[in-house]
Amino acid sequence: MIRVILPLMIFGVVVYALVDCIQTDEGELQHLPKLVWIALIVLAPPFGAIAWIAIGRRRRPSQRPRTLGPRGPDDDPDFLRGL
């Protein structure tokens, strides 16, 4: 079973990295030009794909807004004014 699953996982990672690399703009690349990354992914699987995922492009800052958790009554200025 492992003889089937492991190659499929490697193939999936390589395909993901290749598609991601092709769709990435040149301005977001790090360390190497796009054609070199593509060649590395195709010619050195899974090492090229893992390298692309780990260090191939710049990380974008999180788009998610920070949500504030619940505050205790001693942190609420309105509550403290009423004391």
Long-range contacts (C-beta under 8 A, 24 or more apart in sequence): 10-45, 10-46, 13-45, 13-46, 13-49, 13-50, 13-53, 14-41, 14-42, 14-45, 14-46, 14-48, 14-49, 16-49, 16-53, 17-41, 17-48, 17-49, 17-50, 17-52, 17-53, 17-56, 18-42, 18-49, 20-52, 20-53, 21-52, 21-56, 24-56, 24-57, 28-57, 28-58, 29-56, 29-57, 29-58, 30-55, 30-56, 30-57, 30-58, 31-55, 31-56, 32-56
